[in-house]
Amino acid sequence: MGAQQNAEWYDEMCRKTANSRSEPPWCSPWHPIWEHVVKLVAVSGPSRIVELGCGPGAMAEMLHKKLPKVRYLGSDFSVVNIQIAQRRGLPKHYHFSVRDLVLEPVTINQPKCTVVVTVEFLEHIIQDLQVLDRLPIDTEVIFSLPDHDSEGHVRWFATAEEVDTRYRPLFSDLKVDTLEIGLRKYFIGHGHRSAPVTTVPPTTVPPTTLPQESAA
Ligand SMILES: C[S@@+](CC[C@H](N)C(=O)[O-])C[C@H]1O[C@@H](n2cnc3c(N)ncnc32)[C@H](O)[C@@H]1O
């Protein structure tokens, strides 16, 4: 099993693969995951999108193509990834910020109009349940998880049922799809945050409020 890594580790990874990370999204092997998530977001028709662990902004580019008017906030703790995202030339209402999402949650002021998306991020942090638990009740969440290990993975899942078992307590209506890309499977979870759950321990770090212009 891999281990939780710090921002410098992701910066270094990103520097080594900067060329492929700057490419248009449809060149990436992850394109089918992003496409699937973007379709689900478009059906929901939110006025705001918050992306957790947005990396170099590839899915943001796809979201912008499909939903050009929606306000988007993408966060990631890797400065190098965020710099690549900012160079994609997206308009100002597609905003990127450097943020350690374990320590500094994004404030969501309008949960009923907001969709939170997070692709291949939750398996990189030990505190996945806490990060999801901090999202306001009723927020719609779409997330992807892998079926394989990697240097930065602290967990992975063999089946959609395993994903369902871990995350169902946080959602009122969780549905988990399975996407096959070559020999790998990715699980796409989709649901709304439900009432507080006592089994998830509260985070020890108090949430901070974003400046008004970047708050979603
Ligand atoms: C596998 S990449 C996925 C990137 C992006 N979601 C995508 O689909 O291209 C995982 C991302 O999680 C970010 N990450 C890991 N731990 C984080 C943390 N504590 N706070 C914010 N971002 C984090 C990494 O910097 C990296 O960009």
The ligand as an SDF file (V2000), in Angstrom:
LIG
                    3D

 27 29  0  0  0  0  0  0  0  0999 V2000
   -4.1880   11.6630   -8.5570 C   0  0  0  0  0  0  0  0  0  0  0  0
   -4.1880   13.3960   -8.4720 S   0  0  0  0  0  0  0  0  0  0  0  0
   -5.7750   13.8020   -9.1690 C   0  0  0  0  0  0  0  0  0  0  0  0
   -5.8000   15.1830   -9.7450 C   0  0  0  0  0  0  0  0  0  0  0  0
   -7.0930   15.5910  -10.4470 C   0  0  0  0  0  0  0  0  0  0  0  0
   -8.2660   15.3570   -9.6310 N   0  0  0  0  0  0  0  0  0  0  0  0
   -7.2560   14.9060  -11.7690 C   0  0  0  0  0  0  0  0  0  0  0  0
   -8.2710   14.2260  -11.9840 O   0  0  0  0  0  0  0  0  0  0  0  0
   -6.3710   15.1160  -12.6220 O   0  0  0  0  0  0  0  0  0  0  0  0
   -4.4330   13.6840   -6.7250 C   0  0  0  0  0  0  0  0  0  0  0  0
   -4.3780   15.1530   -6.3760 C   0  0  0  0  0  0  0  0  0  0  0  0
   -4.6860   15.3130   -4.9850 O   0  0  0  0  0  0  0  0  0  0  0  0
   -3.9120   16.3900   -4.5100 C   0  0  0  0  0  0  0  0  0  0  0  0
   -3.8600   16.2980   -3.0410 N   0  0  0  0  0  0  0  0  0  0  0  0
   -3.4140   15.2640   -2.2790 C   0  0  0  0  0  0  0  0  0  0  0  0
   -3.5370   15.5530   -0.9720 N   0  0  0  0  0  0  0  0  0  0  0  0
   -4.0850   16.7950   -0.8950 C   0  0  0  0  0  0  0  0  0  0  0  0
   -4.4600   17.6520    0.1820 C   0  0  0  0  0  0  0  0  0  0  0  0
   -4.2760   17.2890    1.4620 N   0  0  0  0  0  0  0  0  0  0  0  0
   -5.0110   18.8560   -0.1050 N   0  0  0  0  0  0  0  0  0  0  0  0
   -5.1980   19.2430   -1.3790 C   0  0  0  0  0  0  0  0  0  0  0  0
   -4.8430   18.4940   -2.4520 N   0  0  0  0  0  0  0  0  0  0  0  0
   -4.2950   17.2750   -2.2080 C   0  0  0  0  0  0  0  0  0  0  0  0
   -2.5630   16.2100   -5.1890 C   0  0  0  0  0  0  0  0  0  0  0  0
   -1.7970   17.3820   -5.1960 O   0  0  0  0  0  0  0  0  0  0  0  0
   -3.0010   15.7750   -6.5830 C   0  0  0  0  0  0  0  0  0  0  0  0
   -3.1290   16.8630   -7.4620 O   0  0  0  0  0  0  0  0  0  0  0  0
  1  2  1  0
  2  3  1  0
  2 10  1  0
  3  4  1  0
  4  5  1  0
  5  6  1  0
  5  7  1  0
  7  8  2  0
  7  9  1  0
 10 11  1  0
 11 12  1  0
 11 26  1  0
 12 13  1  0
 13 14  1  0
 13 24  1  0
 14 15  1  0
 14 23  1  0
 15 16  2  0
 16 17  1  0
 17 18  1  0
 17 23  2  0
 18 19  1  0
 18 20  2  0
 20 21  1  0
 21 22  2  0
 22 23  1  0
 24 25  1  0
 24 26  1  0
 26 27  1  0
M  CHG  2   2   1   9  -1
M  END
$$$$
